[in-house]
Amino acid sequence: MNSQPIRTTVIGSYPFPSWLEFASVNLEHFGPADIEEIKDDAVRVAIHDQLASGLDVITDGEQTRLDFNLSFYGFLEGIEQNALDPRKWGPPAHDQRAKHLITGELRAPGGLGVVDEFRRLERLAPDGPVLKASIPGPFTLSGRLLPNDEYPDRYAITMALIPIVRKELVHLVEAGCTEITVDEPSMSCYAYKSDTKRFVHIFNDTVEPVVGRCRLSTHLCFGNYKGHAVGYRKMAPMFPDFLDFKVDEMHVEMANREFSELEIIKLIASKMDVAVGIVDVKSYYIETVEDIEERIIQCLEYVDPGKLSIAPDCGLSQTARWAARKKLDNMVLGAKKVRERLKN
């Protein structure tokens, strides 16, 4: 049960300021101290925008990552990065993201960098909002790695990544992080053609050491690369098996699908809290406060307000910052109006 009814939260990522995008492709012009200053300033921007909107839960905006998961490969030993570019031209889609060759044992002796990200967020954020860290799960991380003789398929790669992600989660909790999202969009994208019970086993094996030690959530969506989905966009294939995920809250994409299958949140809420994607990060239509109110009221037909959070459908990294700010502003204001209505 949430401490705040109709809690307002985010998945993890936030748009890069334009100067950060420029700096990230011109790092040779900066010294190590400059780069640390750039990172701090970018996180300050993400914190500022989220606080200005009035969110109950904030993140560092994943400002020090190249993408919601792509930067993690820089922490892995045993790979050759960007060994294969499947497709470079034509309409943007997920197959334009480079894949990495496995050259040895998969290891991350220095961790995946998420603990340092959380410590920076903790250092820069004021008291008040809940601070959340997000980390991609091992099945999602495995998707950019090419199988070889030692790791012959995606599941073998996933099994090698489980202890790496698990260790990072343990270190996050030990660092004082009280809220963590384990992001597994690949599981939701491919649930329609995969063994969903196997997915549940992978997920629970990964999070087992931190269950009950923090507020744990997962995010399920259908992919977002430059506004494009990748998966079969139906929730039904995930359930009932995904109800066995050992999490306190499950985030589900709804706005981009015009709230199709919204009734499924009642099933989710029977086992855990639910966070509904209430604004569409793939659209530049700015949901009005009235839109948000109407959508929350729809959700309350299925979920008690104490078990409901609202969020964007996915991370905001691929939404322009001006639009992300307006969407978050209206999302928070709409939630406040519904809370006030419930008091009367």
N, C-alpha and C positions, 0 to 999 in steps of 0.2 A: 504494500500500500504506500502511495506517495505521501510525503510530508506536506505537499501542496496539491490541492485538487486542480486538475487540468494543468499539470505542470508543463512549462514551456522549455523545450530543450532543442539540441541540434545533434546531428550525427557525428560530425568531426571537422570536416574541411570547411574553409572559408575562402573567398576569392583573394588572390594575391593583389596587393597594390601594384599599379603599373610599374613603379620604380623597382619593385622586387623582381618582377619578370625580367626587366632590363638587366638588373644586377646579376641575376642567376645565369645569364648567358654571357656575362662579361667578368667572371670572377677573377680572371688573370690580372685585372686592373686594381684589385683590392688585396690588402694584406690580411693576415689572420685576425688582427684586432678589428679591422674594418668589417670583416665578415660577421664576427660576433655581434658587432653593433647593428649591422643590417638585420640579423636574426631577431635581436631584441626589439628593434623598432617595428619589424613586421608583426611580431606577436602583440606588441602594444596596440597596433592598429586593429588587429582582430579582436582583442579584448575590448577596446574602446567601442567598436561598432556593436558588439554583442551587449555590452552594458548599456549603451545608449538605447537599444531596443527594449531592454528590461528583462532579458531572459533569466529564467531561474537557474539554468545550467549552461555553462560556457566551456569552450575548449580553447586551445591555442590556435585554432584555425588550421592546424597542420601546415603552418607557414614555413617550416624548415624542411618540408618534404617536397620532392618533385611532383608528387601526386599522392593519392590516398594510399597507394601501396608500392609504387615503382621505386621510391628511394630506398626501400628496405633491402634491395638486392645489393646495394653498395656496402652493406654490413656483412654480407655472406661471403665466406671463403668457399672455394671449390667451384666457382663459376667464371665463365667469360661473358661479360656483359655485352648486350646488343649484338650477339653473334648472328642473328637472323632477323631481317626486316621482311616480314611476309608480303607486305604490299605498301608501296610508298605513294602511289598516285590514285586519283579518283575520289569518290565520295568518302567522307570520313567515317570510319568504323573501327571496331575493336581489333581487327586484323592488321591495323597499321601500327600497333604497338609492338616494339621489338621483343624478341625472345632471347633467352640467355642459355648458353651451352654449359652443361655440367661437366667440369673437368676433374673433379676429385670429391672427397668427402664433404658433404654439406655441413658447415659449421658457422657459428657466429660467436667467437670467443669474447668479443667486446659487447655483446648484446645487440639489440636492434635499434637503439637510439631513443626509444620511447620514454625511458626513465629520465633521460636528460631533458627531453621535451617537457615532461611534466614538471620537473624541477624549475625550468625556466618559467612556465606558466604560473607556478606557485609563487615564484619570486616577484613576478610582475603584476599579478592580479590583486585587486583590493579584497578585503574581507566582504563576505556577503554571498555571492553566487556559489553554487556547487561547481567544483572544477572536475572536468571529465577528461580522461585520456581514451584514445581509440587506437586499436591495433588490428590489422587484417589477420584473419585466421589462416591456418596452414593450408587448407584446401584452396582458398583464394590465392594465396602466395604461390602455390605450386603451378598456377596456370601460365606463368611466363617462363617456366623452366622446361627445357627440352629433355625428354627421357634419354637414357643411355643404357649400356649393359648393366651397370650397377643399380640404376634406378629405372627399371624398364617401363614404367607407366606412371600416370599422374598420382595414383594412390601410393606407390612406393616413394615418390618424392614427398607427398603429404606426410607420410609416416616419419620421414627424416626431419621434417620441419616441425612436427608437433612438440618435441622437447625444447626446441629453440624458442617457439612462441610461449610455451608453458613457463619457461624460465623467466622470460621478460615479464609475464603477468605476475609472477611471484615477486620479482624485484620492484615492480610498480606498487604493489600493495605494501611491501616493506618500506618504500619511500614515502608512504602516507597517502597514496591515491585511494579515494573512497568510492569512485565511480569509474567503471571501465566498460567500453563497448568493444566487443570482439566482432569485427566486421566480416561477414561471410556471404557477400552477394553471389559468389559463384555457386554456393549451395542452392540458393533460391533460383538462380538462372537455369540450373541444370537438374532441378528436382524432378522435372517431368520425364526424364529419361535415365534416371540414376537410382541407385539403392538408397532410399532416404533413411533407412535404419542405419546403414553404414555411415551416412553423414552425421547422424545423431551420435554414434559412437565416437567418431573423430572429434566432434565438437566437445563432447563431455570429457573425453580423455585429455583434451587440451586445457580446459578450464578447471579441472578437478581440484588442483591445489589451492585455488582462490575462492571456490564456492563457499559462501557464507562469510567471507572475509572482506567483501566490498559489495557495492551494488553493481551487479553484473548484467549487461544487456547484450543483445545482438541486433544486427541490422540486416534485414532481408529486402532486396530490391531486384530489379531486372536489368541492372547495368545502366551506366550513363557515360558514354564517351562522346563528347561534343553534341550532347542532346539525343544520342541514339541508344536505345536499349539493345540487349544482346540475347535475352532469354525469352522463352515462352511465357507470356505475361499473365499467368494464372496462379493464384494462391493455392488452389485446391490440391495440386499434387504434393504439396509440402505437408499436408495434414491428413491424419492426426499425428504422424510420427514426430514432427518438429515440436509438438507440445512437450516432448521429453527432453528438450534442451534444458540444461541446468542454468537457467538465467532468472533474474528478477523481473526483467522487462524485455519485450520483443518489439522492435521497430519494424513497421511494415509500410511499404510504398502504396499510397492510395490515390493521391490527388491526380497524378498523371494518368490514372486509369479511370477517372471520373467516378471514383469510389465504388467500382465494381467489386463484388464480393465483400462489401463492408461488413456484412453479417458475421464474417469469420472472426472479427475481433471479439465477439461474445465468447467464442470457443477459446480463443487465446486467453482472455481475461479469466476464464475458469481455472487456469493454471498459474497465471503470472500477470503482472501489469502489462499494459500495451501502450505503445507510442505510435500514433497514427500520423502518416505523412499527410499534412493538411495543406501544404503549398507545393506547387509544381516547380521544381528547379530546372526543368527542361523547357519551360515556357516563359516568355517575357510579358505575359499578362500578369499584372500585379493584382493579386487577390485583395479585394476590399475588406475592410473591417467587417462589413455585413456578410460577405462571403464566408469569412472565418467563423463568425457566429453561427451561421446556418450549418456549416460543416460540423462544428463541435456539437451542436444540438442533434444532428444526425448520429454522431458517434455515441452520444449519451443514451440513445435508444437501446444500445447494446452493452455499454460499459458504465459502471459507477464512476463518478468524477474523481473519486479517490484513487482509482486504478488507471486513470487515463492521463497520458502525456500527449502533447502535440509537438510536431517537428516538421521540418521540410522533408520531402520524400527521400532525399539522399543528401550527401554532402554538397556544399555550395561552391566547390572549387571551380566548376565549369559554368557558373552563372556570373554575369557581370556584377561588379560590386554595387553599382547604383541600384540594380534590381534586387540583389540579395538584401540590402539594407531596408528597402521599402517592404519587401515580403516579410522580413522578420519584425519590423515595426508593427505592421498590421496584424501579424499573427499574435504577437503579445497583447496588443490592444484588444483584439477580438476575444482572447482568453479571459482577460480581465473583465470585460463586459459580461461574459457568460457567468463568471464567478459571482459577480455582483447580482445578477439576475437570480442565481440559485439561492442567494442569501435572503432574498425578499419573499 
